[in-house]
Amino acid sequence: MITNRIRGMTIGLLAGLVAFFVATTSQAGTEEAAPSFQEALQQHLDAILDKDLDAYVPTLTASDDLMLIFPAGELIDTREGIIEFHCNWFADENWVMEPEVVKTIVGSDQATAVLRYQYRDTADGEPRSSWLVLVFQQEDGQWRLVHDQNTRIMSQDEGPQDEG
């Protein structure tokens, strides 16, 4: 009699485990997976390179706590201001930007990408180099930009002058 009870409990436990795994597996298949940081970074860069405001805006935080610092130190510190800037910038068909990812640091809820890029006002214009640091944060299961820092790389000819 005890053996029958143990056998019955074992079969019940196995049936419960099978039901749990079937439910979990079928549920996992219906959820849309969040993009990896690398995918989110590429979406952000593609939106910029394609000059596509509709693709760019969803890569930004929904919060107004967003900052863009330009190579010469100018600052835009509102989401609305950053979107307005990109709307105007993307309207200019002439500029060319060639980014290269140098390093990424990915945590559980925040990630940073360090890039070096060449920028030209026209396709045959004089290139300018800058560092770009992009900080993303997890927001509703998606990576969203919260900080964009550009730093001009000066040539040796442009370096700081001794005041002497």
Residue pairs with C-beta under 8 A, 6 or more apart in sequence:
34 141
34 142
34 143
35 43
35 142
35 143
37 104
37 106
37 111
37 136
37 143
38 104
40 59
40 136
40 142
40 143
41 101
41 104
41 111
41 113
41 134
41 136
41 143
43 55
43 59
44 56
44 59
44 134
44 136
44 145
45 99
46 52
46 55
47 53
47 55
47 56
47 59
48 56
48 86
48 97
49 97
49 99
51 89
51 90
51 91
51 93
52 90
53 83
53 86
53 87
53 90
56 86
56 90
57 83
59 144
59 145
60 66
60 79
60 82
60 83
60 144
60 145
61 79
61 137
61 139
61 144
61 145
61 146
62 79
62 139
62 140
62 144
63 79
63 139
63 146
64 78
64 79
64 80
65 146
66 77
66 78
66 79
66 82
66 145
66 146
66 147
67 75
67 76
67 77
67 146
67 147
67 148
67 149
68 75
68 76
68 77
68 81
68 82
68 85
68 148
69 75
69 148
69 149
69 150
70 150
71 128
71 130
71 150
71 151
71 152
72 152
76 82
76 85
82 148
89 95
94 121
94 122
94 123
95 119
95 120
95 121
95 122
96 118
96 119
96 120
96 122
96 123
96 125
97 117
97 118
97 119
97 120
98 117
98 118
98 119
99 115
99 116
99 117
99 132
100 115
100 116
100 117
101 113
101 114
101 115
102 114
102 115
102 116
103 113
103 114
104 111
104 112
104 113
104 114
105 111
105 112
108 138
109 137
109 138
110 135
110 136
110 137
110 138
111 135
111 136
111 137
111 143
112 133
112 134
112 135
112 136
113 132
113 133
113 134
113 136
114 131
114 132
114 133
115 131
115 132
115 133
115 134
116 129
116 130
116 131
116 132
116 153
117 129
117 130
117 132
118 127
118 128
118 129
119 127
119 128
119 129
119 130
120 126
120 127
120 128
128 152
129 152
129 153
130 150
130 151
130 152
130 153
131 149
131 150
131 151
131 153
132 148
132 149
132 150
132 151
133 147
133 148
133 149
133 151
134 145
134 147
134 148
134 149
135 145
135 146
135 147
135 148
135 149
136 143
136 144
136 145
136 146
137 143
137 144
137 146
138 144
